[in-house]
Amino acid sequence: MGDADPGLDYPRFVDGARRAPPEDVGGIPGFDEFVEAMAKPRHPERKRLVEWYGRVYDPEDIDLPAVKTNIAKLARCHAIGKAAFANSRQSER
């Protein structure tokens, strides 16, 4: 990684390999247990977790176009906020 490029909007999506953990899954240990249960159709907790999550969870099912779109929206909002802040500072002078 190098220095930030002032010509680019940040944050930026660099790379992704797996789907993010669901909210309230119980941190890293809870996520490990969740993934293990989802991967085994006969796991005693799987049915309950599928009901809780709403569907079967596949950690490899990452929607890269959606991730890139959402990060780009966040970067645009950040750029707009940064420009507005700079404008407010100039008008204070």
C-alpha positions in Angstrom: 0.0 0.0 0.0 1.2 3.5 -0.7 0.2 7.0 0.2 -3.3 8.2 -0.5 -3.9 9.7 -4.0 -5.4 13.2 -3.6 -7.1 12.8 -7.0 -9.2 9.8 -5.8 -12.3 9.7 -3.7 -12.1 7.7 -0.5 -13.0 5.3 0.9 -12.2 2.9 -1.9 -13.0 -0.8 -2.3 -9.7 -2.6 -2.8 -10.6 -6.3 -2.7 -12.9 -8.8 -1.1 -12.9 -12.5 -0.7 -15.9 -13.5 1.5 -19.2 -12.2 2.5 -19.3 -10.0 5.7 -20.7 -11.5 8.9 -24.3 -10.7 9.7 -25.0 -8.2 12.5 -25.3 -9.6 16.0 -23.7 -12.9 15.1 -21.5 -12.9 18.3 -18.1 -11.6 17.2 -15.4 -13.8 15.7 -16.2 -16.9 17.8 -20.0 -16.6 17.0 -19.2 -16.1 13.3 -17.0 -19.2 13.2 -19.8 -21.2 14.8 -22.4 -19.7 12.5 -20.4 -20.6 9.4 -19.8 -24.1 10.6 -23.4 -24.7 11.4 -24.5 -23.3 8.0 -22.0 -25.5 6.2 -23.4 -28.7 7.7 -27.0 -29.5 6.8 -27.3 -31.9 9.8 -25.9 -29.5 12.3 -28.2 -29.2 15.3 -28.2 -25.4 15.2 -28.6 -25.0 11.4 -32.4 -24.8 11.3 -32.6 -22.2 14.0 -29.8 -20.1 12.4 -31.4 -20.3 9.0 -34.6 -18.9 10.5 -32.7 -16.2 12.4 -30.7 -15.1 9.3 -33.6 -15.6 6.9 -31.9 -17.9 4.5 -28.9 -20.2 4.1 -25.6 -18.3 4.5 -22.8 -18.9 2.0 -19.6 -17.0 3.0 -18.3 -17.3 -0.6 -21.4 -15.6 -2.0 -20.1 -12.0 -2.2 -21.9 -9.5 -4.5 -18.8 -7.6 -5.7 -20.8 -5.2 -7.9 -23.1 -4.3 -5.0 -20.1 -3.8 -2.7 -18.4 -1.6 -5.2 -21.5 0.5 -5.8 -22.1 1.0 -2.1 -18.5 2.0 -1.4 -18.7 4.4 -4.4 -21.8 6.0 -2.9 -20.1 6.4 0.5 -17.1 7.9 -1.2 -19.3 10.4 -3.1 -21.0 11.4 0.2 -17.6 11.8 1.9 -16.4 14.0 -1.0 -19.5 16.2 -0.8 -19.1 16.6 2.9 -15.5 17.4 2.6 -16.2 20.0 -0.1 -19.0 21.5 2.1 -16.7 21.7 5.1 -14.0 23.4 2.9 -16.5 25.9 1.7 -17.7 26.7 5.2 -14.1 27.3 6.3 -13.6 29.7 3.4 -16.8 31.7 4.2 -15.6 32.1 7.8 -12.6 34.1 6.7 
